[in-house]
Amino acid sequence: MVKKRKIILPEKPEVLNRLQKKVSEYQNRLMKKNSSDNPAALYSTLTGYKAVIAKRLIQRGQVDTYVLSKELQEEYGFIDFRAFNDAAGVIEDYCRTGGKNVRKGTGF
């Protein structure tokens, strides 16, 4: 089950800039892994979910993770709840602390 949380983009230009760079990084990683024509397989990974959540956050200024998970589930037919929740936690931490609680990442 997806944890219900609302992620709000802070009104700090440096956070927006860093988040935009992270989206590019995530998309580059996904392009390298793209060995399939199935977008669901590509985006149902931790990196894929982080890319989708961060991009939506940049576009709208906030993300209701529960609503987004339902949209993805409807579009692709399934969702990896654990990976999605982990991805949402990473993006939320980037917004709240600048990534102080993110482990094993490339940094924010």
C-alpha positions in Angstrom: 0.0 0.0 0.0 1.2 3.5 -0.8 1.8 5.8 2.1 -0.3 8.9 1.9 1.9 12.0 1.8 1.9 15.4 0.2 5.3 16.6 -0.9 5.5 20.3 -1.3 8.3 22.0 -3.3 10.0 24.6 -1.0 10.1 28.1 -2.3 13.9 28.1 -2.6 15.4 28.4 -6.0 18.4 26.2 -5.1 16.0 23.3 -4.3 14.2 23.7 -7.6 17.6 23.8 -9.5 18.9 20.7 -7.7 15.6 18.9 -8.3 15.7 19.7 -12.0 19.3 18.3 -12.1 18.1 15.1 -10.3 15.3 14.6 -12.8 17.9 14.8 -15.6 20.1 12.4 -13.7 17.2 9.9 -13.2 16.2 10.1 -16.9 19.8 9.5 -18.0 19.9 6.4 -15.8 16.6 5.2 -17.2 17.8 5.7 -20.8 20.9 3.6 -20.1 18.7 0.8 -18.6 16.2 0.9 -21.4 16.5 -2.6 -22.8 12.8 -2.9 -23.3 10.0 -1.2 -25.2 7.8 -1.6 -22.1 7.6 1.8 -20.3 5.9 0.2 -17.3 9.0 -2.0 -16.7 11.3 1.0 -17.0 9.3 3.3 -14.7 8.4 0.7 -12.1 11.8 1.0 -10.5 13.1 3.1 -7.7 14.8 5.4 -10.2 11.7 5.6 -12.4 9.5 6.5 -9.6 11.9 9.2 -8.3 11.9 10.7 -11.8 8.1 10.7 -12.1 7.6 12.1 -8.6 10.3 14.8 -8.9 9.0 15.8 -12.4 5.5 16.1 -11.2 6.7 18.2 -8.2 8.5 20.6 -10.5 5.5 20.9 -12.7 2.8 21.4 -10.1 4.7 22.5 -6.9 3.3 19.6 -4.9 2.6 15.9 -5.2 -0.1 13.9 -3.5 1.7 10.5 -3.6 -1.5 8.5 -3.1 -3.2 10.2 -6.1 -0.1 9.8 -8.3 0.3 6.1 -7.4 -3.3 5.5 -8.5 -2.7 7.3 -11.8 0.4 5.2 -12.4 -1.4 2.0 -11.5 -4.2 2.9 -13.9 -1.8 3.7 -16.7 0.6 0.8 -16.3 -1.6 -1.8 -14.6 0.5 -2.2 -11.5 2.8 -0.4 -9.1 5.7 -1.6 -6.9 4.5 -0.1 -3.6 7.8 -0.6 -1.9 9.8 1.1 -4.6 7.2 3.9 -4.9 7.2 4.6 -1.2 11.0 4.6 -1.1 11.2 7.0 -4.0 8.6 9.3 -2.4 10.6 9.3 0.8 13.8 10.3 -1.1 12.2 13.2 -2.9 10.4 14.3 0.3 13.8 14.3 2.1 15.4 16.3 -0.6 12.8 18.9 -0.2 12.8 18.9 3.6 16.5 18.4 4.5 18.4 18.6 1.3 19.0 14.9 1.4 20.5 14.5 4.9 18.7 11.2 5.5 19.2 9.7 2.0 21.7 6.8 2.0 23.5 5.2 -0.9 22.5 8.0 -3.2 24.4 10.3 -5.5 23.6 13.3 -3.3 21.4 16.3 -3.8 
